């Protein structure tokens, strides 16, 4: 039966493939029929791909190209979300490098930005599918992601950071992360702060070494506004994740850096400095960060002391009125004039 199906499919051109795919999606019984093999659409797509990849690679290329082209013709609405999701997952899993330009065109059109399956945004899934077939040297989608997508695409920070990380451009990933938090127009609402959590969780330390990330935060003076409850919660989720997956002494240190304080330094000093984390760079960063923070703390205390003294002088000056100096008589509690 498989051989008969292959012989039939090998004769298909682009137009015939699209007609065949439409019949599969509509649940009709096209010729050749795949119902004896599977009733599930996604299984039919993968069966076709795997069989053709084994016996007729040319037909596989035509099938994959036709399926991607068909995706462009599907109206982007909630009624078609499941079908669109199925085809994007196919692209995600098969990584059709030969048809990168077609997938790139789909991404640039951004037709699926407002479609969701559960918590998954379909355009986000499409962009991630494209990342796996992107040229790491030429970065064809870089300009679009960094400019055109910024104001329109959910999960911008996650997309651009993951894009650079996966393709080996870690310096660019760190720069985009710093630029995101330096933008005063960014609305750190709950959705945006969720994005911060997933960006950190999937990129650090899986793609970016934790020491390199922390050094970037310190050097670029990235300040996380933990007075924002949404952001504080997201950072805490990430820190809790680190505490479960990396050395606890490093996690304590990262928590202090992200929150911009010395809380763990004061409460977990022994764990931070007496645990062998096996990373000289982390050890040096710990000493550097806490030394700088102590200097800042002392200067802050000195400044507050000066301000406090200045206020005392100013208050004393205000006591002088009409060239009469009032002093306290501690015997009866009354103010007496000299």
C-alpha positions in Angstrom: 0.0 0.0 0.0 2.8 2.4 0.9 4.5 1.9 -2.4 1.3 2.6 -4.3 0.8 5.8 -2.4 4.4 6.9 -3.1 4.0 6.2 -6.8 0.8 8.4 -6.9 2.3 11.2 -4.9 5.5 11.3 -6.9 3.5 12.5 -9.9 2.1 15.5 -8.0 3.1 19.0 -9.0 2.7 22.1 -6.8 -1.0 22.7 -7.7 -1.9 19.1 -7.2 -0.2 19.0 -3.8 -2.2 22.0 -2.6 -5.5 20.5 -3.7 -4.5 17.3 -2.0 -3.6 19.1 1.3 -6.9 21.0 1.2 -8.8 17.8 1.0 -6.8 16.3 3.9 -7.5 19.5 6.0 -11.3 19.3 5.1 -11.4 15.7 6.3 -12.5 14.3 2.9 -11.0 11.2 1.4 -8.4 12.3 -1.3 -6.8 10.0 -3.7 -4.5 8.4 -2.6 -6.3 7.9 0.8 -4.3 8.1 4.0 -7.2 6.9 6.3 -5.8 3.4 6.6 -2.7 4.9 8.0 -4.0 7.6 10.4 -7.1 9.7 10.9 -5.2 12.5 12.6 -4.2 15.4 10.4 -0.8 16.1 12.1 0.0 12.4 11.8 -0.8 12.3 8.2 1.5 15.3 7.5 4.4 13.7 9.3 3.7 10.3 7.7 3.9 11.9 4.3 7.1 13.8 5.2 8.9 10.7 6.6 7.9 8.3 3.8 8.8 10.8 1.1 12.0 11.7 2.8 12.9 8.0 2.6 11.7 7.1 -0.9 11.4 10.3 -2.9 13.1 13.4 -1.6 12.1 15.5 -4.6 8.4 14.8 -3.8 9.1 15.6 -0.1 10.4 19.1 -1.1 7.4 19.8 -3.2 5.0 18.6 -0.5 6.7 20.8 2.2 6.8 23.8 0.0 3.1 23.4 -0.9 2.1 23.0 2.7 3.9 26.3 3.7 2.3 28.1 0.7 -1.1 26.8 1.8 -0.5 28.2 5.3 -0.3 31.7 3.8 -3.7 31.3 2.3 -5.5 30.3 5.5 -7.6 33.1 7.0 -6.1 34.2 10.3 -9.1 33.7 12.7 -9.9 31.6 15.7 -11.8 29.1 13.7 -8.6 28.1 11.9 -6.3 28.4 14.9 -6.0 24.6 15.3 -5.2 24.0 11.7 -2.6 26.9 11.6 -1.1 25.5 14.8 -0.8 22.1 13.3 1.1 23.3 10.2 3.4 25.6 12.2 4.3 22.7 14.5 5.1 20.7 11.4 7.5 23.5 10.3 8.9 23.7 13.8 9.7 19.9 13.8 10.9 19.4 10.3 13.0 22.5 10.0 12.6 23.0 6.2 15.9 24.7 5.4 15.3 24.6 1.7 12.2 26.8 2.1 13.6 29.3 4.5 12.5 32.2 2.3 8.9 31.1 2.4 8.9 30.8 6.2 10.7 34.2 6.5 7.9 35.8 4.4 5.3 34.3 6.7 7.1 35.8 9.7 7.4 39.2 8.1 3.6 39.2 7.3 2.9 38.6 11.0 -0.6 37.3 10.2 -0.8 35.1 13.3 0.1 37.7 16.0 -3.4 37.7 17.5 -3.9 34.0 17.4 -3.4 31.8 20.5 -3.6 28.1 21.4 -3.8 28.1 25.1 -0.9 30.2 26.3 1.0 29.8 23.0 1.1 32.7 20.6 1.1 31.3 17.0 3.3 34.0 15.6 5.8 33.5 18.4 5.8 29.8 17.6 6.3 30.6 13.9 9.3 32.9 14.7 10.9 30.2 16.8 10.4 27.7 14.0 12.2 30.1 11.7 15.1 30.6 14.1 16.1 27.0 13.7 16.6 27.5 9.9 18.1 31.0 10.1 21.6 31.6 8.6 23.7 32.3 11.7 26.2 34.3 9.6 23.8 36.5 7.7 20.9 36.9 10.2 18.4 37.7 7.5 15.6 38.4 10.1 17.7 40.5 12.4 16.6 43.9 11.2 13.0 43.0 11.1 13.1 41.6 14.7 15.0 44.5 16.1 12.9 47.3 14.4 9.6 46.3 12.8 8.6 43.7 15.4 9.3 45.8 18.5 6.0 47.6 18.8 3.7 45.0 17.3 4.8 41.6 18.5 4.0 40.0 21.8 7.1 38.6 23.6 9.6 40.9 21.7 12.3 40.6 24.4 12.0 36.8 24.5 12.1 36.5 20.7 15.1 38.8 20.0 17.1 37.4 23.0 16.4 33.8 22.0 17.1 34.6 18.4 20.6 35.8 19.2 21.4 33.2 21.8 20.4 30.2 19.6 22.4 31.5 16.7 25.5 32.1 18.8 25.5 35.9 19.0 25.6 36.2 22.8 27.0 39.7 22.9 24.0 41.0 20.8 21.6 39.1 23.1 23.1 40.9 26.1 23.0 44.3 24.4 19.3 43.8 23.4 18.5 42.8 27.0 20.2 45.9 28.4 18.5 48.1 25.7 15.1 46.8 26.7 15.5 47.8 30.3 16.9 51.2 29.4 13.7 52.0 27.4 11.6 54.3 29.6 8.6 53.6 27.4 8.4 49.9 28.2 5.3 49.0 30.1 6.3 46.5 32.8 2.8 45.0 33.1 2.2 41.4 34.1 2.5 40.0 30.5 5.8 41.9 29.9 7.2 40.6 33.2 6.3 37.1 32.4 8.3 37.6 29.2 11.3 38.6 31.4 11.0 35.4 33.3 10.9 33.1 30.3 13.7 35.0 28.6 16.0 34.5 31.5 14.9 31.0 32.2 15.5 29.8 28.6 18.6 31.8 27.9 20.6 31.9 31.1 22.5 29.8 31.8 21.5 27.4 28.9 23.0 29.7 26.2 24.7 32.5 28.1 27.0 31.6 31.0 25.7 32.9 34.3 28.9 34.7 35.0 28.8 36.5 31.6 25.2 37.5 32.3 25.9 38.9 35.8 29.0 40.8 34.5 26.8 42.4 31.8 24.2 43.4 34.4 26.9 45.0 36.5 28.9 46.6 33.7 25.8 48.0 31.9 24.3 49.0 35.2 21.0 47.4 34.4 18.5 48.4 37.1 15.5 46.2 37.8 12.7 48.2 39.4 11.7 45.7 42.1 9.2 48.3 43.4 7.1 47.0 40.5 5.4 44.0 41.9 5.0 42.3 38.6 8.8 42.5 37.9 9.7 41.5 41.4 7.6 38.4 41.2 9.0 37.5 37.8 12.6 37.9 39.0 11.8 35.9 42.1 10.4 33.0 40.0 13.7 33.0 38.0 15.8 33.1 41.2 13.8 30.2 42.6 14.4 28.3 39.4 18.2 29.0 39.7 18.2 27.8 43.4 16.9 24.5 42.1 19.2 24.1 39.2 22.6 25.7 40.0 25.0 26.1 43.0 23.1 27.8 45.8 26.0 30.2 46.5 25.8 31.5 42.9 22.0 31.7 43.1 22.2 33.8 46.3 24.7 36.1 44.6 22.6 36.5 41.4 19.6 37.4 43.6 21.5 40.2 45.2 22.7 41.5 41.8 19.2 41.4 40.2 17.6 43.0 43.2 20.4 45.5 43.6 20.9 44.9 47.3 23.0 43.1 49.9 20.3 41.0 51.5 21.9 37.6 50.9 25.4 39.1 51.6 24.1 40.0 55.0 22.1 36.8 55.7 24.0 34.1 53.7 27.6 35.4 53.8 29.1 32.0 54.6 27.2 30.2 51.8 28.2 32.8 49.3 31.9 33.0 50.0 32.8 29.6 51.6 31.2 27.3 49.0 33.4 26.2 46.1 31.4 27.2 43.1 34.2 26.1 40.7 34.0 29.3 38.8 36.9 31.9 39.2 35.0 34.5 37.2 32.0 34.2 39.5 34.3 34.5 42.6 35.9 37.6 41.2 32.5 39.1 40.4 31.3 38.4 43.9 34.2 40.3 45.4 33.9 43.2 43.0 30.1 43.6 43.3 30.0 43.5 47.1 33.0 45.8 47.4 31.2 48.3 45.1 28.0 48.0 47.0 29.7 48.6 50.3 31.3 51.7 48.9 27.9 52.9 47.7 26.3 52.1 51.0 29.0 54.0 53.0 28.7 57.0 50.7 24.9 56.9 51.0 25.2 56.9 54.8 27.7 59.8 54.8 25.5 61.8 52.5 22.5 61.1 54.7 24.6 62.2 57.7 25.6 65.4 56.0 22.0 66.1 55.1 20.9 65.4 58.6 23.5 67.7 60.1 22.5 70.4 57.6 18.9 70.1 58.6 19.9 70.5 62.3 21.8 73.7 61.5 18.9 75.0 59.4 16.5 74.2 62.3 18.7 76.0 64.8 18.9 79.1 62.5 15.1 79.3 62.5 15.1 79.6 66.3 16.6 83.1 65.9 13.8 85.5 65.5 13.9 89.3 65.9 17.4 89.0 67.3 16.0 87.1 70.3 17.5 83.7 71.1 15.3 81.3 72.9 16.8 78.7 75.2 15.3 75.8 77.1 14.9 76.1 80.9 15.1 72.5 81.9 13.9 73.4 85.4 10.3 74.3 84.5 10.1 73.4 80.9 9.4 76.9 79.7 11.2 78.9 77.0 13.0 81.9 78.5 14.5 84.9 76.8 18.1 85.9 77.4 
